[in-house]
Amino acid sequence: MSGAGIDYSVWDHIYVSDDEDVTHLNVDTGSLFRMRHRARLERMAEFQQRGEDLEHNLAECKSQLEEAQARLRELKAKKEGEEEEEEEREAEVKKTQAEVKKLKKDEKVFEKMMEEYRREEKKLPWNVDTISKEGFSKSVLNIKPASKEETEEEKEERHNTFVEKYDAAVGRQPKIPARQPSSTHVCEETANYLVGMCIDLEVEEKHALMEQVAHQAIIMQFILDLARTLQVDPRGCFRQFFSKIRTADEPYQVAFNQELESLKERVRSCAQIRTEDAVKELEEEEEEEEERQDRLGPGGLDPVEVYESLPKEMQRGFQNIQMLQDALSKLDPGWSVQDF
């Protein structure tokens, strides 16, 4: 025992037979060590089984003792009856008392055996199997989870969230003189945002600015395609794309220009459809307003609006005079048309 109060005596007897130099010329060293290790494990298992049997026997003895004591209390609590029943009860009490006495003796024996077992367990030398125990075990597999297919609602929600968060930052990109987008927001949402901006600009007849934004959108799309091919983050291959496009062969340049012209055509087509739909919607609104003006009565009221504001009973009454009269009779006597 050291002055600091730490007991180092537990290290005095460590059984390391697997590392001993005692070998035999006619026996393979590895086989000898494995045999010794197996024999030690068998002895440890037998010793542990003996302890488990003692604990089981002690617990069973205590359980039987509690049951016997409960029966004894019940017998003593019974009221005195006839003479024959009293003799039987006394005989049962004596028998149970003898059983309780024997069980108490057995309990003390088992407790003494358990104490001897624990003392013997403490004296056992440590070995490579008991000198330490694993505190915890944890395995982490760095596996990319399988991405599930998004629904149209989820895609729309993700796009709307992106637009709300980065609308100001992405919206400044078309105003940069150099027709090269920033690497800060290289993602699918930015590409979709730029395409939508192209359509808005074409509708507003800002053709030159539309072509500039379309060029950026195609650059963004090519970067995303390159990232998917290399299986890397799109921001990681941003400079790599521009290095490639500067030294690209003619087929690559032709493919880039074809994609750019194809996008412009699609943008013009979508813008034309949107313009036609807007004009059609405006014409329908104008027609509806003209029809409403034609329906107006002398007081400037629309008969359709007046009819829809009437109670349901009166609306049904316009199809039948009797029903209309019944509906009017149920109304408040002070009612007038001005109430509607």
Short mmCIF file of the C-alpha atoms (twelve columns), coordinates in Angstrom:
data_MODEL
# 
_entry.id   MODEL 
# 
loop_
_atom_site.group_PDB 
_atom_site.id 
_atom_site.type_symbol 
_atom_site.label_atom_id 
_atom_site.label_alt_id 
_atom_site.label_comp_id 
_atom_site.label_asym_id 
_atom_site.label_seq_id 
_atom_site.Cartn_x 
_atom_site.Cartn_y 
_atom_site.Cartn_z 
_atom_site.pdbx_PDB_model_num 
ATOM 1   C CA . MET A 1   0.000   0.000   0.000   1 
ATOM 2   C CA . SER A 2   1.469   3.340   -1.036  1 
ATOM 3   C CA . GLY A 3   1.295   6.526   0.957   1 
ATOM 4   C CA . ALA A 4   -1.398  7.865   -1.392  1 
ATOM 5   C CA . GLY A 5   -3.755  5.083   -0.332  1 
ATOM 6   C CA . ILE A 6   -3.764  3.123   -3.616  1 
ATOM 7   C CA . ASP A 7   -3.560  -0.660  -3.292  1 
ATOM 8   C CA . TYR A 8   -1.225  -2.116  -5.914  1 
ATOM 9   C CA . SER A 9   -1.246  -5.626  -4.452  1 
ATOM 10  C CA . VAL A 10  -3.838  -6.730  -7.002  1 
ATOM 11  C CA . TRP A 11  -1.074  -6.630  -9.593  1 
ATOM 12  C CA . ASP A 12  1.143   -9.046  -7.667  1 
ATOM 13  C CA . HIS A 13  -0.492  -12.199 -9.047  1 
ATOM 14  C CA . ILE A 14  -1.337  -12.000 -12.741 1 
ATOM 15  C CA . TYR A 15  -1.688  -15.298 -14.560 1 
ATOM 16  C CA . VAL A 16  -0.211  -14.940 -18.038 1 
ATOM 17  C CA . SER A 17  0.430   -18.520 -19.021 1 
ATOM 18  C CA . ASP A 18  -0.233  -17.769 -22.691 1 
ATOM 19  C CA . ASP A 19  2.962   -15.682 -22.769 1 
ATOM 20  C CA . GLU A 20  5.223   -18.024 -20.828 1 
ATOM 21  C CA . ASP A 21  8.490   -19.271 -22.266 1 
ATOM 22  C CA . VAL A 22  7.929   -22.818 -20.960 1 
ATOM 23  C CA . THR A 23  7.489   -24.861 -24.090 1 
ATOM 24  C CA . HIS A 24  8.188   -28.388 -25.299 1 
ATOM 25  C CA . LEU A 25  10.365  -29.439 -28.171 1 
ATOM 26  C CA . ASN A 26  7.876   -31.982 -29.459 1 
ATOM 27  C CA . VAL A 27  4.784   -29.772 -29.091 1 
ATOM 28  C CA . ASP A 28  3.892   -26.852 -31.305 1 
ATOM 29  C CA . THR A 29  4.127   -23.646 -29.279 1 
ATOM 30  C CA . GLY A 30  0.908   -22.124 -30.670 1 
ATOM 31  C CA . SER A 31  -1.025  -25.341 -30.036 1 
ATOM 32  C CA . LEU A 32  0.363   -25.509 -26.490 1 
ATOM 33  C CA . PHE A 33  -0.748  -21.946 -25.730 1 
ATOM 34  C CA . ARG A 34  -4.212  -22.593 -27.171 1 
ATOM 35  C CA . MET A 35  -4.546  -25.758 -25.089 1 
ATOM 36  C CA . ARG A 36  -3.570  -23.912 -21.906 1 
ATOM 37  C CA . HIS A 37  -5.968  -21.111 -22.725 1 
ATOM 38  C CA . ARG A 38  -8.831  -23.549 -23.352 1 
ATOM 39  C CA . ALA A 39  -8.132  -25.383 -20.086 1 
ATOM 40  C CA . ARG A 40  -8.126  -22.103 -18.148 1 
ATOM 41  C CA . LEU A 41  -11.424 -21.065 -19.730 1 
ATOM 42  C CA . GLU A 42  -12.963 -24.404 -18.747 1 
ATOM 43  C CA . ARG A 43  -11.823 -23.927 -15.126 1 
ATOM 44  C CA . MET A 44  -13.238 -20.405 -15.103 1 
ATOM 45  C CA . ALA A 45  -16.557 -21.661 -16.488 1 
ATOM 46  C CA . GLU A 46  -16.766 -24.411 -13.824 1 
ATOM 47  C CA . PHE A 47  -15.986 -21.900 -11.064 1 
ATOM 48  C CA . GLN A 48  -18.628 -19.481 -12.347 1 
ATOM 49  C CA . GLN A 49  -21.207 -22.288 -12.621 1 
ATOM 50  C CA . ARG A 50  -20.520 -23.261 -9.009  1 
ATOM 51  C CA . GLY A 51  -21.212 -19.707 -7.895  1 
ATOM 52  C CA . GLU A 52  -24.448 -19.565 -9.909  1 
ATOM 53  C CA . ASP A 53  -25.614 -22.865 -8.372  1 
ATOM 54  C CA . LEU A 54  -24.916 -21.567 -4.866  1 
ATOM 55  C CA . GLU A 55  -26.877 -18.376 -5.540  1 
ATOM 56  C CA . HIS A 56  -29.789 -20.392 -6.940  1 
ATOM 57  C CA . ASN A 57  -29.841 -22.778 -3.955  1 
ATOM 58  C CA . LEU A 58  -29.653 -19.907 -1.459  1 
ATOM 59  C CA . ALA A 59  -32.524 -18.050 -3.168  1 
ATOM 60  C CA . GLU A 60  -34.658 -21.225 -3.269  1 
ATOM 61  C CA . CYS A 61  -33.946 -21.924 0.406   1 
ATOM 62  C CA . LYS A 62  -35.017 -18.396 1.371   1 
ATOM 63  C CA . SER A 63  -38.197 -18.761 -0.665  1 
ATOM 64  C CA . GLN A 64  -39.093 -22.070 1.031   1 
ATOM 65  C CA . LEU A 65  -38.324 -20.545 4.445   1 
ATOM 66  C CA . GLU A 66  -40.696 -17.622 3.814   1 
ATOM 67  C CA . GLU A 67  -43.471 -20.026 2.742   1 
ATOM 68  C CA . ALA A 68  -42.961 -22.210 5.854   1 
ATOM 69  C CA . GLN A 69  -43.017 -19.193 8.171   1 
ATOM 70  C CA . ALA A 70  -46.231 -17.977 6.524   1 
ATOM 71  C CA . ARG A 71  -47.870 -21.368 7.048   1 
ATOM 72  C CA . LEU A 72  -46.744 -21.360 10.682  1 
ATOM 73  C CA . ARG A 73  -48.308 -17.948 11.287  1 
ATOM 74  C CA . GLU A 74  -51.582 -19.107 9.756   1 
ATOM 75  C CA . LEU A 75  -51.663 -22.215 11.967  1 
ATOM 76  C CA . LYS A 76  -51.033 -20.211 15.135  1 
ATOM 77  C CA . ALA A 77  -53.713 -17.686 14.150  1 
ATOM 78  C CA . LYS A 78  -56.449 -20.355 13.892  1 
ATOM 79  C CA . LYS A 79  -59.019 -20.376 16.688  1 
ATOM 80  C CA . GLU A 80  -59.331 -23.331 18.995  1 
ATOM 81  C CA . GLY A 81  -61.986 -25.881 17.929  1 
ATOM 82  C CA . GLU A 82  -62.821 -29.474 18.815  1 
ATOM 83  C CA . GLU A 83  -60.271 -31.663 20.591  1 
ATOM 84  C CA . GLU A 84  -59.406 -33.796 17.527  1 
ATOM 85  C CA . GLU A 85  -58.923 -30.741 15.312  1 
ATOM 86  C CA . GLU A 86  -56.795 -29.130 18.019  1 
ATOM 87  C CA . GLU A 87  -54.502 -32.159 18.145  1 
ATOM 88  C CA . GLU A 88  -54.102 -32.115 14.362  1 
ATOM 89  C CA . ARG A 89  -53.309 -28.417 14.438  1 
ATOM 90  C CA . GLU A 90  -50.688 -28.885 17.168  1 
ATOM 91  C CA . ALA A 91  -49.080 -31.714 15.193  1 
ATOM 92  C CA . GLU A 92  -49.002 -29.534 12.048  1 
ATOM 93  C CA . VAL A 93  -47.485 -26.652 14.033  1 
ATOM 94  C CA . LYS A 94  -44.683 -28.853 15.354  1 
ATOM 95  C CA . LYS A 95  -43.992 -30.233 11.888  1 
ATOM 96  C CA . THR A 96  -43.849 -26.740 10.372  1 
ATOM 97  C CA . GLN A 97  -41.610 -25.484 13.196  1 
ATOM 98  C CA . ALA A 98  -39.194 -28.331 12.534  1 
ATOM 99  C CA . GLU A 99  -39.225 -27.475 8.819   1 
ATOM 100 C CA . VAL A 100 -38.544 -23.791 9.574   1 
ATOM 101 C CA . LYS A 101 -35.657 -24.741 11.865  1 
ATOM 102 C CA . LYS A 102 -34.110 -26.985 9.203   1 
ATOM 103 C CA . LEU A 103 -34.491 -24.314 6.483   1 
ATOM 104 C CA . LYS A 104 -32.843 -21.683 8.683   1 
ATOM 105 C CA . LYS A 105 -29.941 -24.051 9.240   1 
ATOM 106 C CA . ASP A 106 -29.665 -24.695 5.485   1 
ATOM 107 C CA . GLU A 107 -29.785 -20.946 4.853   1 
ATOM 108 C CA . LYS A 108 -26.823 -20.359 7.135   1 
ATOM 109 C CA . VAL A 109 -24.909 -23.151 5.410   1 
ATOM 110 C CA . PHE A 110 -25.533 -21.686 1.958   1 
ATOM 111 C CA . GLU A 111 -24.599 -18.178 3.146   1 
ATOM 112 C CA . LYS A 112 -21.346 -19.516 4.569   1 
ATOM 113 C CA . MET A 113 -20.604 -21.315 1.314   1 
ATOM 114 C CA . MET A 114 -21.313 -18.104 -0.643  1 
ATOM 115 C CA . GLU A 115 -18.901 -16.158 1.589   1 
ATOM 116 C CA . GLU A 116 -16.198 -18.765 0.999   1 
ATOM 117 C CA . TYR A 117 -16.885 -18.626 -2.731  1 
ATOM 118 C CA . ARG A 118 -16.540 -14.822 -2.821  1 
ATOM 119 C CA . ARG A 119 -13.287 -14.944 -0.825  1 
ATOM 120 C CA . GLU A 120 -11.955 -17.549 -3.231  1 
ATOM 121 C CA . GLU A 121 -13.114 -15.418 -6.185  1 
ATOM 122 C CA . LYS A 122 -11.152 -12.417 -4.909  1 
ATOM 123 C CA . LYS A 123 -7.993  -14.529 -4.602  1 
ATOM 124 C CA . LEU A 124 -8.137  -15.699 -8.204  1 
ATOM 125 C CA . PRO A 125 -5.213  -14.323 -10.267 1 
ATOM 126 C CA . TRP A 126 -5.950  -12.041 -13.192 1 
ATOM 127 C CA . ASN A 127 -5.332  -13.265 -16.712 1 
ATOM 128 C CA . VAL A 128 -5.641  -11.958 -20.238 1 
ATOM 129 C CA . ASP A 129 -9.393  -12.638 -20.192 1 
ATOM 130 C CA . THR A 130 -10.210 -10.935 -16.868 1 
ATOM 131 C CA . ILE A 131 -7.553  -8.238  -16.483 1 
ATOM 132 C CA . SER A 132 -9.796  -5.742  -18.266 1 
ATOM 133 C CA . LYS A 133 -13.339 -5.455  -19.604 1 
ATOM 134 C CA . GLU A 134 -14.740 -3.614  -22.555 1 
ATOM 135 C CA . GLY A 135 -16.318 -0.336  -21.455 1 
ATOM 136 C CA . PHE A 136 -18.470 0.073   -24.542 1 
ATOM 137 C CA . SER A 137 -18.522 -0.996  -28.137 1 
ATOM 138 C CA . LYS A 138 -19.673 1.170   -31.014 1 
ATOM 139 C CA . SER A 139 -19.453 0.702   -34.758 1 
ATOM 140 C CA . VAL A 140 -20.064 3.528   -37.217 1 
ATOM 141 C CA . LEU A 141 -20.515 2.822   -40.924 1 
ATOM 142 C CA . ASN A 142 -20.070 5.833   -43.153 1 
ATOM 143 C CA . ILE A 143 -22.665 4.854   -45.746 1 
ATOM 144 C CA . LYS A 144 -24.606 7.416   -47.708 1 
ATOM 145 C CA . PRO A 145 -28.322 6.764   -47.194 1 
ATOM 146 C CA . ALA A 146 -30.347 5.958   -50.253 1 
ATOM 147 C CA . SER A 147 -32.128 9.072   -51.452 1 
ATOM 148 C CA . LYS A 148 -35.853 8.653   -51.915 1 
ATOM 149 C CA . GLU A 149 -37.727 10.109  -54.849 1 
ATOM 150 C CA . GLU A 150 -39.326 13.446  -54.002 1 
ATOM 151 C CA . THR A 151 -42.922 14.182  -54.825 1 
ATOM 152 C CA . GLU A 152 -43.938 17.204  -56.873 1 
ATOM 153 C CA . GLU A 153 -45.253 18.939  -53.723 1 
ATOM 154 C CA . GLU A 154 -41.928 18.411  -51.925 1 
ATOM 155 C CA . LYS A 155 -39.959 19.725  -54.907 1 
ATOM 156 C CA . GLU A 156 -42.163 22.814  -55.114 1 
ATOM 157 C CA . GLU A 157 -41.870 23.463  -51.392 1 
ATOM 158 C CA . ARG A 158 -38.077 23.092  -51.519 1 
ATOM 159 C CA . HIS A 159 -37.873 25.478  -54.482 1 
ATOM 160 C CA . ASN A 160 -40.094 28.068  -52.786 1 
ATOM 161 C CA . THR A 161 -37.980 27.892  -49.632 1 
ATOM 162 C CA . PHE A 162 -34.826 28.404  -51.685 1 
ATOM 163 C CA . VAL A 163 -36.316 31.394  -53.515 1 
ATOM 164 C CA . GLU A 164 -37.430 33.046  -50.279 1 
ATOM 165 C CA . LYS A 165 -33.976 32.595  -48.749 1 
ATOM 166 C CA . TYR A 166 -31.695 33.433  -51.680 1 
ATOM 167 C CA . ASP A 167 -33.853 35.550  -53.978 1 
ATOM 168 C CA . ALA A 168 -31.775 38.703  -53.473 1 
ATOM 169 C CA . ALA A 169 -28.404 36.936  -53.832 1 
ATOM 170 C CA . VAL A 170 -29.284 34.880  -56.923 1 
ATOM 171 C CA . GLY A 171 -31.201 37.743  -58.504 1 
ATOM 172 C CA . ARG A 172 -28.011 39.831  -58.657 1 
ATOM 173 C CA . GLN A 173 -26.182 37.265  -60.795 1 
ATOM 174 C CA . PRO A 174 -27.580 38.386  -64.196 1 
ATOM 175 C CA . LYS A 175 -26.290 41.922  -63.553 1 
ATOM 176 C CA . ILE A 176 -22.650 40.777  -63.350 1 
ATOM 177 C CA . PRO A 177 -20.873 41.878  -66.549 1 
ATOM 178 C CA . ALA A 178 -18.764 38.717  -66.824 1 
ATOM 179 C CA . ARG A 179 -21.183 35.999  -67.942 1 
ATOM 180 C CA . GLN A 180 -19.996 33.600  -65.231 1 
ATOM 181 C CA . PRO A 181 -22.231 32.745  -62.236 1 
ATOM 182 C CA . SER A 182 -20.959 32.670  -58.681 1 
ATOM 183 C CA . SER A 183 -20.000 29.340  -57.099 1 
ATOM 184 C CA . THR A 184 -21.825 30.229  -53.885 1 
ATOM 185 C CA . HIS A 185 -25.219 28.906  -55.009 1 
ATOM 186 C CA . VAL A 186 -24.358 26.169  -57.498 1 
ATOM 187 C CA . CYS A 187 -27.318 23.814  -57.110 1 
ATOM 188 C CA . GLU A 188 -30.420 22.527  -58.896 1 
ATOM 189 C CA . GLU A 189 -32.633 25.199  -57.327 1 
ATOM 190 C CA . THR A 190 -30.467 27.996  -58.747 1 
ATOM 191 C CA . ALA A 191 -30.678 26.503  -62.234 1 
ATOM 192 C CA . ASN A 192 -34.475 26.314  -61.995 1 
ATOM 193 C CA . TYR A 193 -34.601 29.857  -60.630 1 
ATOM 194 C CA . LEU A 194 -32.565 31.181  -63.584 1 
ATOM 195 C CA . VAL A 195 -34.819 29.434  -66.088 1 
ATOM 196 C CA . GLY A 196 -37.876 31.003  -64.469 1 
ATOM 197 C CA . MET A 197 -36.136 34.382  -64.593 1 
ATOM 198 C CA . CYS A 198 -35.502 33.895  -68.318 1 
ATOM 199 C CA . ILE A 199 -39.218 33.413  -68.950 1 
ATOM 200 C CA . ASP A 200 -40.088 36.506  -66.885 1 
ATOM 201 C CA . LEU A 201 -37.546 38.602  -68.826 1 
ATOM 202 C CA . GLU A 202 -38.828 37.354  -72.177 1 
ATOM 203 C CA . VAL A 203 -42.390 38.204  -71.180 1 
ATOM 204 C CA . GLU A 204 -41.156 41.706  -70.288 1 
ATOM 205 C CA . GLU A 205 -39.443 41.822  -73.737 1 
ATOM 206 C CA . LYS A 206 -35.957 42.176  -72.220 1 
ATOM 207 C CA . HIS A 207 -34.417 39.881  -74.810 1 
ATOM 208 C CA . ALA A 208 -30.729 40.751  -74.321 1 
ATOM 209 C CA . LEU A 209 -30.875 40.209  -70.563 1 
ATOM 210 C CA . MET A 210 -32.817 36.974  -71.124 1 
ATOM 211 C CA . GLU A 211 -30.019 35.624  -73.334 1 
ATOM 212 C CA . GLN A 212 -27.440 36.504  -70.680 1 
ATOM 213 C CA . VAL A 213 -29.388 34.714  -67.940 1 
ATOM 214 C CA . ALA A 214 -29.965 31.726  -70.242 1 
ATOM 215 C CA . HIS A 215 -26.180 31.492  -70.753 1 
ATOM 216 C CA . GLN A 216 -25.712 31.376  -66.982 1 
ATOM 217 C CA . ALA A 217 -28.446 28.759  -66.614 1 
ATOM 218 C CA . ILE A 218 -26.738 26.468  -69.164 1 
ATOM 219 C CA . ILE A 219 -23.388 26.947  -67.405 1 
ATOM 220 C CA . MET A 220 -25.071 25.968  -64.146 1 
ATOM 221 C CA . GLN A 221 -26.638 22.901  -65.763 1 
ATOM 222 C CA . PHE A 222 -23.316 21.749  -67.243 1 
ATOM 223 C CA . ILE A 223 -21.624 22.133  -63.841 1 
ATOM 224 C CA . LEU A 224 -24.354 20.032  -62.221 1 
ATOM 225 C CA . ASP A 225 -23.988 17.346  -64.916 1 
ATOM 226 C CA . LEU A 226 -20.218 17.282  -64.381 1 
ATOM 227 C CA . ALA A 227 -20.699 16.980  -60.597 1 
ATOM 228 C CA . ARG A 228 -23.097 14.047  -61.047 1 
ATOM 229 C CA . THR A 229 -20.609 12.329  -63.329 1 
ATOM 230 C CA . LEU A 230 -17.721 12.784  -60.879 1 
ATOM 231 C CA . GLN A 231 -20.006 12.177  -57.840 1 
ATOM 232 C CA . VAL A 232 -18.748 15.284  -56.036 1 
ATOM 233 C CA . ASP A 233 -20.261 18.471  -54.674 1 
ATOM 234 C CA . PRO A 234 -21.110 20.875  -57.534 1 
ATOM 235 C CA . ARG A 235 -19.173 23.660  -55.821 1 
ATOM 236 C CA . GLY A 236 -16.070 21.471  -55.919 1 
ATOM 237 C CA . CYS A 237 -15.964 21.264  -59.725 1 
ATOM 238 C CA . PHE A 238 -16.870 24.910  -60.444 1 
ATOM 239 C CA . ARG A 239 -13.357 25.978  -61.502 1 
ATOM 240 C CA . GLN A 240 -12.778 22.623  -63.165 1 
ATOM 241 C CA . PHE A 241 -15.674 23.270  -65.560 1 
ATOM 242 C CA . PHE A 242 -14.368 26.678  -66.666 1 
ATOM 243 C CA . SER A 243 -10.886 25.233  -67.172 1 
ATOM 244 C CA . LYS A 244 -12.444 22.549  -69.330 1 
ATOM 245 C CA . ILE A 245 -14.681 24.902  -71.330 1 
ATOM 246 C CA . ARG A 246 -11.722 27.153  -72.213 1 
ATOM 247 C CA . THR A 247 -9.708  24.256  -73.620 1 
ATOM 248 C CA . ALA A 248 -12.624 22.151  -74.837 1 
ATOM 249 C CA . ASP A 249 -12.657 20.601  -78.274 1 
ATOM 250 C CA . GLU A 250 -15.155 21.601  -80.942 1 
ATOM 251 C CA . PRO A 251 -17.804 18.900  -80.224 1 
ATOM 252 C CA . TYR A 252 -18.056 20.060  -76.593 1 
ATOM 253 C CA . GLN A 253 -18.453 23.690  -77.661 1 
ATOM 254 C CA . VAL A 254 -21.050 22.688  -80.238 1 
ATOM 255 C CA . ALA A 255 -23.009 20.734  -77.637 1 
ATOM 256 C CA . PHE A 256 -22.882 23.721  -75.258 1 
ATOM 257 C CA . ASN A 257 -24.151 26.139  -77.921 1 
ATOM 258 C CA . GLN A 258 -26.900 23.731  -78.987 1 
ATOM 259 C CA . GLU A 259 -28.142 23.435  -75.418 1 
ATOM 260 C CA . LEU A 260 -28.067 27.232  -75.104 1 
ATOM 261 C CA . GLU A 261 -30.100 27.778  -78.286 1 
ATOM 262 C CA . SER A 262 -32.533 25.017  -77.278 1 
ATOM 263 C CA . LEU A 263 -33.094 26.709  -73.924 1 
ATOM 264 C CA . LYS A 264 -33.739 30.056  -75.593 1 
ATOM 265 C CA . GLU A 265 -36.339 28.478  -77.877 1 
ATOM 266 C CA . ARG A 266 -38.089 26.826  -74.949 1 
ATOM 267 C CA . VAL A 267 -38.051 30.097  -73.028 1 
ATOM 268 C CA . ARG A 268 -39.567 31.986  -75.965 1 
ATOM 269 C CA . SER A 269 -42.229 29.307  -76.383 1 
ATOM 270 C CA . CYS A 270 -43.139 29.387  -72.667 1 
ATOM 271 C CA . ALA A 271 -43.198 33.183  -72.682 1 
ATOM 272 C CA . GLN A 272 -45.500 33.207  -75.692 1 
ATOM 273 C CA . ILE A 273 -47.873 30.737  -74.041 1 
ATOM 274 C CA . ARG A 274 -47.878 32.790  -70.839 1 
ATOM 275 C CA . THR A 275 -48.579 35.981  -72.802 1 
ATOM 276 C CA . GLU A 276 -51.413 34.335  -74.713 1 
ATOM 277 C CA . ASP A 277 -52.931 32.997  -71.499 1 
ATOM 278 C CA . ALA A 278 -52.700 36.448  -69.905 1 
ATOM 279 C CA . VAL A 279 -54.353 38.085  -72.926 1 
ATOM 280 C CA . LYS A 280 -57.070 35.429  -72.963 1 
ATOM 281 C CA . GLU A 281 -57.719 35.862  -69.263 1 
ATOM 282 C CA . LEU A 282 -57.910 39.642  -69.688 1 
ATOM 283 C CA . GLU A 283 -60.368 39.278  -72.568 1 
ATOM 284 C CA . GLU A 284 -62.558 36.954  -70.501 1 
ATOM 285 C CA . GLU A 285 -62.568 39.448  -67.651 1 
ATOM 286 C CA . GLU A 286 -63.543 42.224  -70.057 1 
ATOM 287 C CA . GLU A 287 -66.362 40.089  -71.502 1 
ATOM 288 C CA . GLU A 288 -67.652 39.299  -68.034 1 
ATOM 289 C CA . GLU A 289 -67.591 42.985  -67.136 1 
ATOM 290 C CA . GLU A 290 -69.483 43.872  -70.345 1 
ATOM 291 C CA . GLU A 291 -72.107 41.224  -69.602 1 
ATOM 292 C CA . ARG A 292 -72.469 42.578  -66.111 1 
ATOM 293 C CA . GLN A 293 -72.889 46.131  -67.394 1 
ATOM 294 C CA . ASP A 294 -75.587 44.916  -69.794 1 
ATOM 295 C CA . ARG A 295 -77.485 43.239  -66.942 1 
ATOM 296 C CA . LEU A 296 -77.552 46.307  -64.705 1 
ATOM 297 C CA . GLY A 297 -81.029 47.608  -63.983 1 
ATOM 298 C CA . PRO A 298 -82.210 51.205  -63.601 1 
ATOM 299 C CA . GLY A 299 -80.913 51.401  -60.045 1 
ATOM 300 C CA . GLY A 300 -77.484 50.092  -61.017 1 
ATOM 301 C CA . LEU A 301 -78.081 46.657  -59.432 1 
ATOM 302 C CA . ASP A 302 -76.985 43.389  -60.998 1 
ATOM 303 C CA . PRO A 303 -79.948 40.951  -61.048 1 
ATOM 304 C CA . VAL A 304 -77.595 37.970  -60.676 1 
ATOM 305 C CA . GLU A 305 -75.958 39.460  -57.599 1 
ATOM 306 C CA . VAL A 306 -79.360 40.325  -56.130 1 
ATOM 307 C CA . TYR A 307 -80.647 36.783  -56.764 1 
ATOM 308 C CA . GLU A 308 -77.588 35.202  -55.110 1 
ATOM 309 C CA . SER A 309 -78.022 37.444  -52.052 1 
ATOM 310 C CA . LEU A 310 -81.620 36.243  -51.443 1 
ATOM 311 C CA . PRO A 311 -82.412 33.457  -48.929 1 
ATOM 312 C CA . LYS A 312 -82.448 29.934  -50.314 1 
ATOM 313 C CA . GLU A 313 -86.232 29.640  -49.831 1 
ATOM 314 C CA . MET A 314 -86.859 32.703  -51.989 1 
ATOM 315 C CA . GLN A 315 -84.401 31.505  -54.651 1 
ATOM 316 C CA . ARG A 316 -86.350 28.270  -54.944 1 
ATOM 317 C CA . GLY A 317 -89.607 30.288  -54.968 1 
ATOM 318 C CA . PHE A 318 -88.722 31.972  -58.270 1 
ATOM 319 C CA . GLN A 319 -89.393 28.614  -59.902 1 
ATOM 320 C CA . ASN A 320 -92.866 28.339  -58.297 1 
ATOM 321 C CA . ILE A 321 -95.198 31.189  -57.335 1 
ATOM 322 C CA . GLN A 322 -96.723 29.266  -54.430 1 
ATOM 323 C CA . MET A 323 -93.281 28.553  -52.963 1 
ATOM 324 C CA . LEU A 324 -92.377 32.239  -53.297 1 
ATOM 325 C CA . GLN A 325 -95.543 33.287  -51.455 1 
ATOM 326 C CA . ASP A 326 -94.831 30.743  -48.684 1 
ATOM 327 C CA . ALA A 327 -91.285 32.064  -48.328 1 
ATOM 328 C CA . LEU A 328 -92.538 35.651  -48.101 1 
ATOM 329 C CA . SER A 329 -95.117 34.717  -45.460 1 
ATOM 330 C CA . LYS A 330 -92.395 33.232  -43.237 1 
ATOM 331 C CA . LEU A 331 -90.309 36.401  -43.264 1 
ATOM 332 C CA . ASP A 332 -90.420 39.064  -40.574 1 
ATOM 333 C CA . PRO A 333 -93.372 41.457  -41.099 1 
ATOM 334 C CA . GLY A 334 -90.987 44.429  -41.016 1 
ATOM 335 C CA . TRP A 335 -88.858 42.967  -43.859 1 
ATOM 336 C CA . SER A 336 -88.376 44.904  -47.060 1 
ATOM 337 C CA . VAL A 337 -86.332 44.468  -50.202 1 
ATOM 338 C CA . GLN A 338 -83.825 46.986  -48.859 1 
ATOM 339 C CA . ASP A 339 -82.820 44.448  -46.195 1 
ATOM 340 C CA . PHE A 340 -81.061 42.497  -48.923 1 
# 
